[in-house]
């Protein structure tokens, strides 16, 4: 898995959680939203986009610094080597049965 995919997923989860938690606290503004968005909609949208970009960049930087960026490639390499028969023979046999659909 690429680090930008991890970053995008975590950013979406953080943004969704923040909107669920923050949305209920802003219920008192319900009657004023049309006016607020008419006067400040562009600025609010720009700031929200910048926050999402900053969170995504920070998550990406952490993934790169901790080595999680290469995790998907390493797992894929290990899985391909096991499927070729290198390493644990029982795991190779189980993966072969799984690919053939031979589980009973």
Secondary structure as a PSIPRED ss2 file (coil, helix, strand):
# PSIPRED VFORMAT (PSIPRED V4.0)

   1 X C   1.000  0.000  0.000
   2 X C   1.000  0.000  0.000
   3 X H   0.000  1.000  0.000
   4 X H   0.000  1.000  0.000
   5 X H   0.000  1.000  0.000
   6 X H   0.000  1.000  0.000
   7 X H   0.000  1.000  0.000
   8 X H   0.000  1.000  0.000
   9 X H   0.000  1.000  0.000
  10 X H   0.000  1.000  0.000
  11 X H   0.000  1.000  0.000
  12 X H   0.000  1.000  0.000
  13 X H   0.000  1.000  0.000
  14 X H   0.000  1.000  0.000
  15 X H   0.000  1.000  0.000
  16 X H   0.000  1.000  0.000
  17 X H   0.000  1.000  0.000
  18 X H   0.000  1.000  0.000
  19 X H   0.000  1.000  0.000
  20 X H   0.000  1.000  0.000
  21 X H   0.000  1.000  0.000
  22 X H   0.000  1.000  0.000
  23 X H   0.000  1.000  0.000
  24 X H   0.000  1.000  0.000
  25 X H   0.000  1.000  0.000
  26 X C   1.000  0.000  0.000
  27 X H   0.000  1.000  0.000
  28 X H   0.000  1.000  0.000
  29 X H   0.000  1.000  0.000
  30 X H   0.000  1.000  0.000
  31 X H   0.000  1.000  0.000
  32 X H   0.000  1.000  0.000
  33 X H   0.000  1.000  0.000
  34 X H   0.000  1.000  0.000
  35 X H   0.000  1.000  0.000
  36 X H   0.000  1.000  0.000
  37 X H   0.000  1.000  0.000
  38 X H   0.000  1.000  0.000
  39 X H   0.000  1.000  0.000
  40 X H   0.000  1.000  0.000
  41 X H   0.000  1.000  0.000
  42 X H   0.000  1.000  0.000
  43 X H   0.000  1.000  0.000
  44 X H   0.000  1.000  0.000
  45 X H   0.000  1.000  0.000
  46 X H   0.000  1.000  0.000
  47 X H   0.000  1.000  0.000
  48 X H   0.000  1.000  0.000
  49 X H   0.000  1.000  0.000
  50 X H   0.000  1.000  0.000
  51 X H   0.000  1.000  0.000
  52 X H   0.000  1.000  0.000
  53 X H   0.000  1.000  0.000
  54 X H   0.000  1.000  0.000
  55 X H   0.000  1.000  0.000
  56 X H   0.000  1.000  0.000
  57 X H   0.000  1.000  0.000
  58 X H   0.000  1.000  0.000
  59 X H   0.000  1.000  0.000
  60 X H   0.000  1.000  0.000
  61 X H   0.000  1.000  0.000
  62 X H   0.000  1.000  0.000
  63 X H   0.000  1.000  0.000
  64 X H   0.000  1.000  0.000
  65 X H   0.000  1.000  0.000
  66 X H   0.000  1.000  0.000
  67 X C   1.000  0.000  0.000
  68 X H   0.000  1.000  0.000
  69 X H   0.000  1.000  0.000
  70 X H   0.000  1.000  0.000
  71 X H   0.000  1.000  0.000
  72 X H   0.000  1.000  0.000
  73 X H   0.000  1.000  0.000
  74 X H   0.000  1.000  0.000
  75 X H   0.000  1.000  0.000
  76 X H   0.000  1.000  0.000
  77 X H   0.000  1.000  0.000
  78 X H   0.000  1.000  0.000
  79 X H   0.000  1.000  0.000
  80 X H   0.000  1.000  0.000
  81 X H   0.000  1.000  0.000
  82 X H   0.000  1.000  0.000
  83 X H   0.000  1.000  0.000
  84 X C   1.000  0.000  0.000
  85 X C   1.000  0.000  0.000
  86 X C   1.000  0.000  0.000
  87 X C   1.000  0.000  0.000
  88 X C   1.000  0.000  0.000
  89 X H   0.000  1.000  0.000
  90 X H   0.000  1.000  0.000
  91 X H   0.000  1.000  0.000
  92 X H   0.000  1.000  0.000
  93 X H   0.000  1.000  0.000
  94 X H   0.000  1.000  0.000
  95 X H   0.000  1.000  0.000
  96 X H   0.000  1.000  0.000
  97 X H   0.000  1.000  0.000
  98 X H   0.000  1.000  0.000
  99 X H   0.000  1.000  0.000
 100 X H   0.000  1.000  0.000
 101 X C   1.000  0.000  0.000
 102 X C   1.000  0.000  0.000
 103 X C   1.000  0.000  0.000
 104 X C   1.000  0.000  0.000
